[in-house]
Every structure is written in structure tokens, then in C-alpha cells.
Amino acid sequence: MLAALNILKSAAAASVSHSPSQLSSQPPAPLPNVLRLTAGLAKDRSIAAALQETGAVRPLVQLLAGPWGISAGGASEVLYGCVDALRWISEARAAQEEMRECGGIPLLVGLLTPWQVGTGAEERVLVLAAAALRHLAANSRNRDAIREAGAIPRLVALLEGEPGGAAALQAAAALTNLSRKKRSNMIAIAEAGGIPLLVGLLWQGPGSEAAMLALGALTNLAYTSGNRDIIREAGGIPALVSLLEACSSDVERNSPVLSQVVAVIGNLAGTSRNRDAIREAGALPLMVKLVEDRNPNELIGLAVSALTLLALSHTNAEAILKEGAVPALVGILSCSESDEDLTFKAAEAIRVLSAAPVIRSALRDAGALEALVALLGPIGAPLRRGPDPQSADLFVEVILAIRNLVTSTRNQDRVRELGGVTRLVQILCDPEVTAREQLHGVSALINLFAHNSSNREFVRVSGGITAFVGILQHSIVVPETAKSELTAQAALALGFLARSDANREAIRVAGGIPLLVKLLDAGPAEEVTLCAVDALRHVVATPTNSKSLLKAGGVGPLLRLLEAGPEHEVTQQSLWVLKALARSMAATEAIRTLGGLPLLVQLLDIGADNEATIQAAAVLRDMADVDCEEGLRAICASGAIPGLVKLLQTGDSQATVGPAMAAAAIANLAQTDSIRDEIERAGAVQPLIDLLRAPSQESQVLVKASAALFNISQSEKCRARIVEAQAVPVLAGFLPQGESAVATWAAAVLASLARSDYGRHSILEAGAVPLIVDLLRLGSMSGAARQASAAAQELACGFATRDALVCCGAVPALQSLHSGARGDRELAECCLQALANLARHHLARAELHAAGALDEMLSRARASDRASSVGHQESSPSSSNDTMDGMLHVPEGGWSWQQVGRQHDYQLHQLSPAGSSVPGATPAGTPRGRSPSRHSPPSRNSPRGAAWTPACPLP
């Protein structure tokens, strides 16, 4: 071999160093034989590698390009021998690099065209050159060099020859290698028209080498979506299905061809049109049969992968189900003969198929959940994987399949019963678990418990909350993971878990609240921030957790998130958290101190249908509910009142929540005369009345608007403005609704307005007196009747209204209401005082005399006269701004009839202006800043006194 190599090198050196005129036209005598010997030896790969190592490649390329090779102008023996030798040596990996570097590729490409070789060039030179390029194309850099040398159009041209000819076969093989993982080559082959020619080779049948080589090329070419369409348009899918059907009769013999056919079909299934075309061509039953039968694992795996892509079409998924693929796929998961690759592909197929509800049911019935949970490993066992990286992929695919299957409560419960929930929690805590596995484990657990209360509690018992908090803790220790999807999913999981008090407590005990607060600094655009805010929204539903959030400094980050803008979801979620916090004095003080009021007021201007505006009004409402007088003044000073009034004016039948929140906030702010007057100056009265006038308004809007009017009406100036704005007829219109919340509030406002002569006159003119008397007849359990008794007490102080009350039957109605009070001292006292005031009317006295109650009523009336004379020495209480001690605090959602109509639940009382109260009011003597109980009305200890003075003395 060394002697032959020396001859090659000597001849090559001569061909390079001498001009053609100095050389003989005939090569040295031993050269053709040496070339034949070299080609023969190079058929052995080890010898081919040795030839490359001893320097045979460069002399061969030089001889190929020299005067005895291509330059000789024909298919000379030297030309043939050089190409043949290079063909075999090019199988050596090192030789492939050297041939490119010494310029061999362009020389070989030039030989692909017969007229460049010379007249009468033999086909064998073409075949050998194509074969050499086929081997060289195994090298990635060579694939680019071959394309750049212009080989692809010439190779495609060779496909046009005899389908089974050697040139076409070598060209197809070369195109197969050239298209491997080279997108640019795939496109170039398609542009050169190679795909239809390759499809044509498929019709040579399953036993032909041409079809086999074409399948290899098409497998690679189908990598791009454009080529997949070209293959379909060239009729490739029917040709492939024909091969599939022909090979299925003898799978064992045709297994190599079947594998290639299934691989091409799998690649073609990457587009929706191809998926439909493959189904229409009848491929699905044949593919499913390959999975069902006891075929080699590799073939089954290819079929499963193809079915996975085909199942992305809902129609195909149902067809695959009908063909019976589900039991076969589940069987692969539990079969001991299935290797990891096949098990992985089966789990992947199940994950994709489970997108359809009907298939999820079939998978459950076939035992998929049991098989998948078993693949997670036994409870308590450490996480074990094989040495193959595929092991980790299998583990993830199993988790993803479980995640997709547990969309129903039945499947969620079944996974819990199988121990899957506990195992997934254990996997999260395993020291060997990867971040990728944790991420998908968290997502699977979220699907298991997000809408399943039993699983939420089970996750807590299994240590899931500790696991999720541990993930958050890791994000703090390793800051680069703070914005990761895993951290966001862990925060989201805590948000779903925090739907019960036990879980909220567990999150706090595990230290989750400070960690969630730290995640708020990730930025408003980060997914992890939104997930953390959403989690805090649910976590702070308990007072203890709210205190923990305040202690962790959560108010500041939440306020900063408001700067993201009203349309940003993180702003809206932050407002929800602030609303929950605003129910405590410490939180309201923190919001004020950290500059939150201007941000909240700014959000009021967005619009009544904007979620951020609604929630900002709700935060202000709750702040005003518990804040001290200094805090109320700060809210007013921030410009909140004009913003709330503007929000009142934007209400319509479509946007009602915003105005309702604004009305509730105004009601809670109206706790001093100065604030009430400021509210009146801001123009709140008319919009509130307009809300009551709107025929299509929801009951919550009506209730909160009338409640706001009630609190505002505790100021003499505001009462005059309310009457002037024609509110009385509107309020009177609600009285016939009887035992409704809005009728109760309307009666309360009328009772307040009846404290002045002009108010009583307006009530009389509106025809409200008979309606008030009708409310008295509802009985002592009615909140509306209680307010009607207060209104009657005030109305009985005027001549005309007293006459109207008596004429409408107020005396027996009040007597009946009094008799039904049964231990309700406030209601009884109110009824008696109203009767005492009515006793100034002769008809009323007659009725009372008949009932045996006249003496008591006259005694009460004279006591009122004496109190009146004392009161007039100081001021006129009936026109004083200080006769009402307590204001309305409207809880979210308003008051329902069930709430206002129970003696020991939320109750409306207007029993005496000096002690008048409604739900949530702060009674006289209650320090500001401490909200009274929301579960029972405040007591009244001070009598009305001179406010009940009759307009004329008793006879």
C-alpha cells in the first residue's frame, strides 16, 4: 500500500509541477492499476481511514483535476479510478473534511453533467461522483459546500432518468443526506423540483430500492411546512398510504420500509391540511393496527408519534378513538416489554388525545390514570431515573398527561385516591428534582385542586403548601429565578389554595406572605407579579393574614403597582388586596401615609365601567368605614369627593357597579356636618336622586344611593337641598315595595327629612303619608315598619301631617306595631312617642281613649312640652345639625331584606334623631376610628327631648 501511495503522490506532483506540454498525454503506466488497487482497498473502511491518514486524499484530488483526469476531456482510466477511490475513501469522517478543504467537492459536482466530462462520457462516472457526494454529505459543513457548488439542481436532474437506474438511486441517496438538518438545502431541493420526482419513485413499490431511498429524502424534506404542502400537492399522501397498505400484509418482512413510511406520514402530519388529507386517504386504521399488533418497539413508537400529531385534529382524535387506539396506548404504559422511548411516546399520545372530553372519558375507563400514577413511582420512594436523558422526558410527559386528564372532578378525585396527589407533592420536595419537572408538577397539582375543595385540603395535609412556599423561598435565595415561570406557578398555586381559612392559616404559618410581598417588586409586566397579587388577594381574607401582610410591608408595593395604569390587570388585582386591607385602621393609615390617596382618586376618573375605577371607589368606601376623623378629612382633602360625585354621574343601565360603590363611599364619608356640607357643595345630591329616578337601576344602586342620602340628610343644610331637589316624590315611590331594602331606606330618609316643616310639607304633598301608614302595618319584624314608625313620630309634630296620619289610620297601626314589639324597647318607645304626638289630635285622643291608652299618651305629651320649654331656652333641636350621632356604613353588596328585617341582625332604626342609626353606623359616644359591630344596631341612651315638641300646646 505504501508503494502504491508513493506512485500516487509522485504522479500527482508531476501533474501539478509540469505544464501539459511537458507531460505525456498518457499517464504513467502503473497509475491506472494503482488507482484500481487503491479503490479496491478503500472498500474496507479501516483501510480507507488509513489511506486518509497517510495522505492519499490530496494526490487523488490533484490527479482528478490534472491533465490525465478531467482535463483529458473524456472518461479516462485515471478519471474513473480517482472518482472510484475518492468515493470509498470519503466514507471516512476525516477524509470528508480534507476533501472539502483541498477542493474536491466542486470537481465532483462538475462530473454530474455529462457534457462537462466530454462527449460519450460513461454513466458510471456520474454514478461514482453522485455516490462520492452522497458520502461527503454526511458532514454538515460539506452539505453547505455541495449546495454552494451547484450540486442540487444536477442531482435533481438525475432523478428524471430511469427510476430504478443507478444514477437516480445515487442521486436520491445524495439528496437524502443533503436534506438532513439543513433547512436551506431542503428549500433548494424543493425549488429545483425534486419533490415531485421523489414522490414518483414511491410508486416503484415496497420492494424497490428507489422507493426506499425516496422515503428517506421525503422524511427529511417534510421538516418544513412549505415542503409538506408540496408533498401533499404532488400526490405524496396517497402514494404513502398505498405503500403502508402494501407493507401491512407482511410487517416482519417490510418493517424497514414501514418504518420509513410511518416516519414520513408523521412528519407530514405537522399541518392541519395534511392531517385531514392523511385521514381521508385511509391511513388511520392502518396506523392504529400497527400499534395494536405485537410489532417491534421502534415501529410502534413511530406509529404512536404519528398518531400523536394526527390527533391534534379533533376529527382525527375521535376517529383514532373509534379505531380502538386508546386501550393499546394504555397497554403500552403498563407493559413490561415497553422501553422508555416507547412509553414516552405513548404518554405523549395520551396527553394530546386527552384534549378532547370524550377521549378523556375513554382514557379513564381504559385505566390511563392508574398506569400514569404508577409511572410516578411509589409514595415515599426517592426520585429515580435511568441513565438515558429520555428518562427525564418520560417523567415530564407522564406528569403532563396527568395534568391534561384531570379536568373533571371525577378524575381529580381518582388521582387523589390512587396516591397521585401525595406523590406529586413529594416529587416537588425531592432534592433530585429539576426545575422543569417542578414546573410541570406544580401545573398538574393546580389542575388537581384549583376547582376541587377536597383536593385543596388534601394538598395541605400532604405538605403541598410547604412545598410551594419552598419554591418561592428558592426564588429569593437565587434571584435570577424570581421571575421564572416556576415561581409564578407556585404563587398561582398558593392563590388557588387560599380559598379556605385552614389553608390561608397554613400559608401564613409557612412564611408565604412575606415571600409573596417580595415578588411584587418583580415589576408590573411580569407574570410572577400578577400571580403573587392574585394569591395575596385570597390570602388576606382573614384579619390575621391582613396583619401579617401589613407587617411584611405589603402596602407600599401594592400602591406602586397602581401606577401600571387602570387597564393593567395587576392594578385591578392590587386594588382587590387593598380593599381587603382597608377594613383595618392600621391599613388605612398606611395607605394614607404612603401616598395612596392620590393614586386612588386618580383612578376614579377612568369611567364607571372600568374595573380599576370600581375597586378604587370600593377601597375609599372601606377606608371611610373604619377611618378616624383625621383620616376622613385626609380623604376629602385628596379630592375624593368630586371624583366620587363624577362617578355617580356616569351611571347607566349598563354601568351600575361604579355608581353604587361611589354612593356607598359617599355614605361612609358623610360622618360630620362639615363633610356632609362639602359633599353637598360638590353636587352629590342631584346625582344621587337621579340614580333613584332611573327606572332600570339595580336594587344595589338604589339601596346605596338612598343610604347616602340618609347620611347626608343629617345636616340641616343638606336636608333643605334634598327637599329642594324633589327627592321626596322619588323616595315615596319606593314605599309601596313594602318589605324591600330600598323601601326601608326610603322610609329612613323620609323620617330624617320630616324633622323640618318644609320636609313634612313636601312629604304631605307627595302623598307619602298613607304609604308610611301602610308600612306600619307590616309588623315589628319589618325594617320598613320600624323606619315608618320613626317617620310617623316626626310627622306627628306638624298640624297637617298629624291630621293626615290620623285620617289614614296611623293610631291603630302604631298600637298594633307597639303590641308586637315584645321586648324591643326601642321600637316600643318610638311607637309610644309617635302616639303621644298624635294625641294632640282630637280624633286620635278618641281612638286612644277607646283603647284605654289616652292618659299615658297625654302624660308623655306633657313631658315633651316640658322638655321643649327647656330645649328652646338653648337652641332649636329640630333644626340643629347635631341631632344625629351615627352615620351609615354600607357594606359591600348593600343590605338585603333578610339583613334589615331581623331583630337581632342588621336593622334599620330611626327611633329618635338623637340616637338615629342604620347598619354600620357609629353611635354617639363611639370613638372615631373604631368601627361598631356590624351584627347589631347601636343602643340609644339619650331621649329626643325638645325635638318632639308639638306645634301647639295640649288643650
Residue pairs with C-beta under 8 A, 6 or more apart in sequence:
1 41
1 47
1 50
1 51
1 54
2 54
4 34
4 37
4 38
5 38
5 51
5 54
5 55
5 56
5 59
7 28
7 30
7 31
7 34
8 31
8 34
8 35
8 38
8 56
8 59
8 60
8 63
9 55
9 59
10 28
11 27
11 28
11 31
11 59
11 63
11 68
12 58
12 59
12 60
12 62
12 63
12 66
13 59
14 23
14 28
15 23
15 62
15 63
15 66
15 67
15 68
16 62
16 66
20 67
20 71
23 67
25 67
26 68
27 68
27 76
27 77
27 78
31 63
31 68
31 78
31 81
32 77
32 78
32 81
35 63
35 77
35 78
35 80
35 81
35 82
35 84
35 85
36 81
36 84
38 51
38 56
38 60
38 81
38 85
39 81
39 84
39 85
39 87
39 88
41 47
41 48
41 51
42 48
42 51
42 85
42 88
42 89
43 88
45 91
45 92
48 88
48 89
48 91
48 92
48 95
49 92
49 94
49 95
51 57
51 89
51 92
51 95
52 89
52 92
52 94
52 95
52 98
53 94
56 85
56 89
57 86
57 89
57 95
57 98
57 99
57 102
57 104
58 98
58 102
60 82
60 85
60 86
60 89
61 82
61 86
61 99
61 102
61 103
61 104
61 107
63 69
63 78
63 82
64 70
64 79
64 82
64 83
64 86
64 104
64 107
65 71
65 103
65 107
68 76
68 78
68 79
69 76
69 78
69 79
69 82
70 79
70 107
70 110
70 111
70 117
72 78
72 79
73 118
74 117
74 118
74 119
74 120
74 121
75 117
75 118
75 120
75 121
75 122
75 124
75 125
79 117
79 125
80 122
80 124
80 125
80 128
83 108
83 111
83 125
83 128
83 129
83 132
84 128
86 99
86 104
86 108
86 132
87 128
87 129
87 131
87 132
87 135
89 95
90 96
90 99
90 132
90 135
90 136
91 135
93 138
93 139
96 135
96 136
96 138
96 139
96 142
97 139
97 141
97 142
99 105
99 136
99 142
100 136
100 139
100 141
100 142
100 145
104 136
105 133
105 136
105 142
105 145
105 146
105 149
105 151
106 149
108 129
108 132
108 133
108 136
109 129
109 133
109 146
109 149
109 150
109 151
109 154
110 116
111 117
111 125
111 126
111 129
112 126
112 129
112 130
112 133
112 151
112 154
112 155
112 157
112 158
113 154
114 121
114 126
115 121
117 125
123 165
123 166
123 167
124 166
126 158
126 167
127 166
127 167
127 170
130 155
130 158
130 167
130 170
130 171
130 173
130 174
131 170
131 173
131 174
133 146
133 151
133 155
133 174
134 170
134 173
134 174
134 176
134 177
136 142
136 146
137 143
137 146
137 174
137 177
137 178
137 180
138 177
140 181
140 182
143 177
143 178
143 180
143 182
143 185
144 182
144 184
144 185
146 152
146 178
147 178
147 182
147 184
147 185
147 188
151 174
151 178
152 175
152 178
152 185
152 188
152 189
152 192
152 194
153 192
155 171
155 174
155 175
155 178
155 194
156 171
156 175
156 189
156 192
156 193
156 194
156 197
158 167
158 168
158 170
158 171
159 168
159 171
159 172
159 175
159 194
159 197
159 198
159 201
160 168
160 197
161 167
161 168
162 168
163 200
163 201
163 204
163 210
164 204
164 208
164 209
164 210
168 201
168 210
169 209
169 210
169 213
172 198
172 201
172 210
172 213
172 214
172 216
172 217
173 213
173 216
175 189
175 194
175 198
175 217
176 213
176 216
176 217
176 220
178 185
178 189
179 185
179 186
179 189
179 217
179 220
179 221
179 223
180 220
181 220
183 223
183 224
186 220
186 221
186 223
186 224
186 227
187 224
187 226
187 227
189 195
189 217
189 221
190 221
190 226
190 227
190 230
194 217
194 221
195 218
195 221
195 227
195 230
195 231
195 234
195 236
196 230
196 234
198 214
198 217
198 218
198 221
199 214
199 218
199 231
199 234
199 235
199 236
199 239
201 208
201 210
201 211
201 213
201 214
202 211
202 214
202 215
202 218
202 236
202 239
202 240
202 242
202 243
203 211
203 239
203 242
204 210
204 211
205 211
205 243
205 246
206 243
206 246
206 247
206 254
206 257
211 243
211 257
212 256
212 257
212 260
215 243
215 257
215 260
215 261
215 263
215 264
216 260
218 231
218 236
218 264
219 260
219 263
219 264
219 267
221 227
221 231
222 228
222 231
222 264
222 267
222 268
222 270
223 267
225 270
225 271
228 267
228 268
228 270
228 271
228 274
229 271
229 273
229 274
231 237
231 268
232 268
232 273
232 274
232 277
236 264
236 268
237 265
237 268
237 274
237 277
237 278
237 281
237 283
238 281
240 261
240 264
240 265
240 268
240 281
240 283
241 265
241 278
241 281
241 282
241 283
241 286
243 257
243 261
244 258
244 261
244 262
244 265
244 283
244 286
244 287
245 282
245 286
246 254
247 254
247 257
247 258
247 261
248 254
248 258
248 286
248 289
248 290
251 258
251 290
251 293
251 295
251 299
255 295
255 296
255 299
258 290
258 299
259 298
259 299
259 302
262 287
262 290
262 299
262 302
262 303
262 306
263 302
263 306
265 278
265 283
265 287
265 306
266 302
266 305
266 306
266 309
268 274
268 278
269 275
269 278
269 306
269 309
269 310
269 312
270 309
272 312
272 313
275 309
275 310
275 312
275 313
275 316
276 313
276 315
276 316
278 284
278 310
279 310
279 313
279 315
279 316
279 319
283 310
284 307
284 310
284 316
284 319
284 320
284 323
285 323
287 303
287 306
287 307
287 310
288 303
288 307
288 320
288 323
288 324
288 325
288 328
290 299
290 300
290 303
291 300
291 303
291 304
291 307
291 325
291 328
291 329
291 332
292 324
292 325
292 328
295 303
297 337
297 338
297 339
297 341
297 342
300 332
300 342
301 341
301 342
301 345
304 329
304 332
304 342
304 345
304 346
304 348
304 349
305 345
305 348
305 349
307 320
307 325
307 349
308 345
308 348
308 349
308 352
308 353
309 352
310 316
310 320
311 317
311 320
311 349
311 352
311 353
311 355
312 352
314 355
314 356
317 352
317 353
317 355
317 356
317 359
318 356
318 358
318 359
320 326
320 353
321 353
321 356
321 358
321 359
321 362
325 349
325 353
326 353
326 359
326 362
326 363
326 366
326 368
327 366
329 346
329 349
329 350
329 353
329 368
330 346
330 350
330 363
330 366
330 367
330 368
330 371
332 338
332 342
332 343
332 346
333 343
333 346
333 347
333 350
333 368
333 371
333 372
333 375
334 367
334 371
334 374
338 346
340 386
340 388
340 390
340 391
340 394
341 390
343 375
343 394
344 390
344 393
344 394
344 397
347 372
347 375
347 394
347 397
347 398
347 400
347 401
348 397
348 401
350 363
350 368
350 372
350 401
350 405
351 397
351 400
351 401
351 404
353 359
353 363
354 360
354 363
354 401
354 404
354 405
355 404
357 407
360 404
360 405
360 407
360 408
360 411
363 369
363 405
364 405
364 410
364 411
364 414
368 401
368 405
369 402
369 405
369 411
369 414
369 415
369 418
369 420
370 418
372 398
372 401
372 402
372 405
372 420
373 402
373 415
373 418
373 419
373 420
373 423
375 394
375 395
375 398
376 395
376 398
376 399
376 402
376 420
376 423
376 424
376 427
377 383
377 384
377 423
378 423
379 419
379 422
379 423
379 426
380 426
382 430
382 432
383 427
383 430
383 432
383 433
385 391
385 392
385 395
392 434
392 436
392 437
395 437
396 436
396 437
396 440
399 424
399 437
399 440
399 441
399 444
400 440
400 444
402 415
402 420
402 424
402 444
403 440
403 443
403 444
403 447
404 447
405 411
406 412
406 415
406 444
406 447
406 448
407 447
409 451
409 452
412 447
412 448
412 449
412 452
412 455
413 452
413 454
413 455
415 421
415 448
416 448
416 454
416 455
416 458
420 448
421 445
421 448
421 449
421 455
421 458
421 459
421 462
421 464
422 458
422 462
424 441
424 444
424 445
424 448
425 445
425 459
425 462
425 463
425 464
425 467
427 433
427 437
427 438
427 441
428 438
428 441
428 442
428 445
428 464
428 467
428 468
428 470
428 471
429 463
429 466
429 467
429 470
433 441
435 481
435 484
435 486
438 471
438 486
439 485
439 486
439 489
442 468
442 471
442 486
442 489
442 490
442 493
443 489
445 459
445 464
445 493
446 489
446 492
446 493
446 496
448 455
448 459
449 455
449 456
449 458
449 459
449 496
449 497
450 496
453 499
453 500
456 496
456 497
456 499
456 500
456 503
457 500
457 502
457 503
459 465
459 497
460 497
460 502
460 503
460 506
464 493
464 497
465 494
465 497
465 503
465 506
465 507
465 510
465 512
466 510
468 490
468 491
468 493
468 494
468 497
468 512
469 490
469 494
469 507
469 510
469 511
469 512
469 515
471 486
471 487
471 490
472 487
472 490
472 491
472 494
472 512
472 515
472 516
472 519
473 511
473 515
474 481
475 481
475 482
475 484
475 487
475 515
475 519
476 482
476 515
476 518
481 487
482 519
482 522
482 528
483 522
483 523
483 526
483 527
483 528
484 528
485 527
487 519
487 528
488 526
488 527
488 528
488 530
488 531
489 531
491 516
491 519
491 528
491 531
491 532
491 534
491 535
492 531
492 534
492 535
494 507
494 512
494 516
494 535
494 539
495 531
495 534
495 535
495 537
495 538
495 539
496 538
497 503
497 507
498 504
498 507
498 535
498 538
498 539
498 541
499 538
501 541
501 542
504 538
504 539
504 541
504 542
504 545
505 542
505 544
505 545
507 513
507 539
507 545
508 539
508 544
508 545
508 548
512 535
512 539
513 536
513 539
513 545
513 548
513 549
513 552
513 554
514 548
514 552
516 532
516 535
516 536
516 539
517 532
517 536
517 549
517 552
517 553
517 554
517 557
519 528
519 529
519 531
519 532
520 529
520 532
520 533
520 554
520 557
520 558
520 560
520 561
521 557
522 528
522 529
522 532
523 529
524 561
524 563
524 564
524 568
524 570
524 571
525 564
529 561
529 570
530 569
530 570
530 573
533 558
533 561
533 570
533 573
533 574
533 577
534 573
536 549
536 554
536 577
537 573
537 576
537 577
537 580
539 545
539 549
540 546
540 549
540 577
540 580
540 581
541 580
543 584
546 580
546 581
546 583
546 584
546 587
547 584
547 586
549 555
549 577
549 581
550 581
550 584
550 586
550 587
550 590
554 577
554 581
555 578
555 581
555 587
555 590
555 591
555 594
555 596
556 594
558 574
558 577
558 578
559 574
559 578
559 591
559 594
559 595
559 596
559 599
561 570
561 571
561 574
562 571
562 574
562 575
562 596
562 599
562 600
562 603
563 599
564 570
564 571
565 571
566 572
566 603
566 606
566 610
566 612
566 613
567 610
567 612
571 603
571 612
572 611
572 612
572 615
575 603
575 612
575 615
575 616
575 618
575 619
576 615
578 587
578 591
578 596
578 615
578 619
579 615
579 618
579 619
579 622
581 587
581 591
582 588
582 591
582 619
582 622
582 623
582 625
582 626
583 622
583 625
583 626
584 626
585 626
585 627
585 628
585 929
585 930
588 622
588 623
588 626
588 627
588 631
589 631
590 596
591 597
591 600
591 619
591 623
592 631
592 634
597 634
597 635
597 638
597 640
598 638
598 639
600 616
600 619
600 620
600 638
600 640
601 616
601 620
601 638
601 639
601 640
601 643
603 612
603 613
603 616
604 613
604 616
604 617
604 640
604 643
604 644
604 646
604 647
604 662
605 613
605 643
605 646
606 612
606 613
607 613
607 650
607 655
607 658
608 614
608 647
608 650
608 651
608 652
608 655
608 657
608 658
608 659
609 654
609 655
609 658
610 658
613 647
613 658
614 657
614 658
614 661
617 644
617 647
617 658
617 661
617 662
617 664
617 665
618 661
618 664
618 665
618 892
620 635
620 640
620 644
620 665
621 661
621 664
621 665
621 668
621 890
621 892
622 668
622 892
623 631
623 635
624 631
624 632
624 635
624 665
624 668
624 669
624 671
624 889
625 668
625 889
625 920
625 931
626 929
626 931
627 635
627 928
627 929
628 928
628 929
629 671
629 672
629 928
629 929
631 929
632 669
632 671
632 672
632 675
632 928
633 675
635 669
636 669
636 675
636 678
640 665
640 669
641 666
641 669
641 678
641 679
641 682
641 684
642 682
644 662
644 665
644 666
644 669
644 684
645 662
645 666
645 679
645 682
645 683
645 684
645 687
647 658
647 659
647 661
647 662
648 659
648 662
648 663
648 666
648 684
648 687
648 688
648 691
649 687
649 690
650 658
650 659
651 658
651 659
651 660
651 691
651 694
651 697
651 701
652 694
653 694
653 696
653 697
656 697
656 698
656 700
656 701
657 700
659 691
659 701
659 705
660 698
660 700
660 701
660 704
660 705
660 894
661 704
663 688
663 691
663 701
663 704
663 705
663 707
663 708
663 890
664 704
664 707
664 708
664 890
664 892
664 894
666 679
666 684
666 688
666 708
666 711
666 712
667 704
667 707
667 708
667 710
667 711
667 712
667 887
667 888
667 889
667 890
668 711
668 887
668 888
668 889
668 890
668 920
669 675
669 679
670 676
670 679
670 708
670 711
670 712
670 714
670 887
670 888
671 711
671 887
671 922
671 928
673 714
673 715
673 881
673 882
676 711
676 712
676 714
676 715
676 717
676 718
677 715
677 717
677 718
679 712
679 718
680 712
680 715
680 717
680 718
680 721
684 708
684 712
685 709
685 712
685 718
685 721
685 722
685 725
685 727
686 725
688 705
688 708
688 709
688 712
689 705
689 709
689 722
689 725
689 726
689 727
689 730
691 697
691 701
691 702
691 705
692 702
692 705
692 706
692 709
692 727
692 730
692 731
692 734
693 730
694 701
699 740
699 741
699 742
699 894
700 893
700 894
702 734
702 742
702 745
703 741
703 742
703 745
703 890
703 894
703 895
704 890
704 894
706 731
706 734
706 742
706 745
706 746
706 748
706 749
707 745
707 888
707 890
707 894
707 895
707 918
708 888
708 890
709 722
709 727
709 731
709 749
710 745
710 748
710 749
710 752
710 888
710 918
711 887
711 888
712 718
712 722
713 719
713 722
713 749
713 752
713 753
714 752
714 881
714 883
714 884
714 887
714 916
715 881
716 756
716 879
716 880
716 881
717 881
719 752
719 753
719 755
719 756
719 759
720 756
720 758
722 749
722 753
723 753
723 756
723 758
723 759
723 762
727 749
727 753
728 750
728 753
728 759
728 762
728 763
728 765
728 766
728 768
729 766
731 746
731 749
731 750
731 768
732 746
732 750
732 763
732 766
732 767
732 768
732 771
734 740
734 742
734 743
734 745
734 746
735 743
735 746
735 747
735 750
735 768
735 771
735 772
735 774
735 775
735 784
736 743
736 771
736 774
737 743
738 774
738 775
738 778
738 782
738 784
739 778
739 782
739 783
739 784
739 897
739 901
740 784
740 897
741 783
741 894
741 895
741 896
741 897
741 899
741 900
743 775
743 784
744 783
744 784
744 787
744 895
744 897
744 900
744 901
744 908
745 787
745 895
745 908
745 918
747 772
747 775
747 784
747 787
747 788
747 790
747 791
747 910
748 787
748 790
748 908
748 910
748 918
750 763
750 768
750 772
750 791
751 787
751 788
751 790
751 791
751 793
751 794
751 910
751 916
752 884
752 910
752 913
752 916
753 759
753 762
753 763
754 760
754 763
754 791
754 794
754 795
754 797
754 801
755 794
755 878
755 879
755 883
755 913
755 947
756 878
756 879
757 798
760 794
760 795
760 797
760 798
760 800
760 801
761 798
761 800
763 769
763 772
763 791
763 795
763 801
764 798
764 800
764 801
764 804
769 795
769 801
769 804
769 805
769 808
770 804
770 808
772 788
772 791
772 792
772 795
772 805
773 788
773 792
773 805
773 808
773 809
773 810
773 813
775 782
775 784
775 785
775 787
775 788
776 785
776 788
776 789
776 792
776 810
776 813
776 814
776 816
776 817
777 785
777 813
777 816
777 817
778 784
778 785
778 788
779 785
779 816
779 817
779 820
780 786
780 817
780 820
780 821
780 822
780 824
780 827
780 903
781 901
781 902
781 903
782 901
783 897
783 900
783 901
783 907
783 908
784 901
784 908
785 817
786 827
786 830
786 907
786 908
786 909
786 910
786 911
787 908
787 909
787 910
789 814
789 817
789 827
789 830
789 831
789 834
789 910
789 911
790 830
790 909
790 910
790 911
790 912
790 916
791 910
792 805
792 810
792 814
792 834
792 838
793 830
793 833
793 834
793 837
793 911
793 912
793 948
794 913
795 801
795 802
795 804
795 805
796 802
796 805
796 810
796 834
796 837
796 838
796 840
797 837
797 878
797 948
797 949
797 950
797 951
798 951
799 951
799 952
802 837
802 838
802 840
802 841
802 844
803 841
805 811
805 838
806 838
806 841
806 843
806 844
806 847
807 843
810 834
810 838
811 835
811 838
811 844
811 847
811 848
812 847
814 831
814 834
814 835
814 838
815 831
815 835
815 851
815 853
817 827
817 831
818 827
818 828
818 831
818 832
818 835
821 827
821 828
821 831
824 903
826 909
826 911
826 940
827 911
829 911
829 912
830 910
830 911
830 912
832 856
832 857
832 860
833 860
833 864
833 912
833 944
833 948
835 844
835 848
835 853
835 857
835 860
836 857
836 858
836 860
836 861
836 864
836 948
837 861
837 864
837 948
837 950
838 844
838 857
839 845
839 848
839 854
839 857
839 858
839 860
839 861
839 954
840 861
840 950
840 952
840 954
845 854
845 857
845 858
848 854
848 857
858 954
861 950
861 954
862 954
864 946
864 948
864 949
864 950
865 949
865 950
865 953
865 954
867 943
867 945
867 946
867 948
867 949
868 945
868 946
868 948
868 949
868 950
869 946
870 945
870 946
871 877
871 945
871 946
871 947
871 949
872 946
872 949
876 946
877 883
877 944
877 945
877 946
877 947
878 946
878 947
878 949
883 913
883 914
883 947
884 913
884 914
884 916
885 914
885 915
885 916
885 917
885 922
885 923
885 924
885 925
886 915
886 916
886 917
886 918
886 921
886 922
886 923
886 924
886 926
886 938
887 918
887 921
887 922
888 918
888 919
888 920
888 921
889 919
889 920
889 921
889 922
889 931
889 934
890 919
890 920
891 919
891 920
891 934
895 906
895 908
895 919
898 905
899 905
899 906
899 919
900 906
900 907
900 908
900 919
901 907
904 936
905 935
905 936
906 919
906 934
906 935
906 937
907 919
907 936
907 937
908 918
908 919
909 915
909 916
909 917
909 918
909 937
909 940
910 916
910 918
911 940
912 940
912 942
912 943
912 944
912 947
913 944
913 947
914 924
914 940
914 942
914 943
914 944
914 945
914 947
915 923
915 924
915 938
915 939
915 940
915 941
915 942
917 923
917 937
917 938
917 940
918 937
919 934
919 937
920 931
920 932
920 934
921 932
921 937
921 938
922 928
922 931
922 932
922 938
923 932
923 938
923 939
923 940
924 938
924 941
924 942
926 932
926 938
932 938
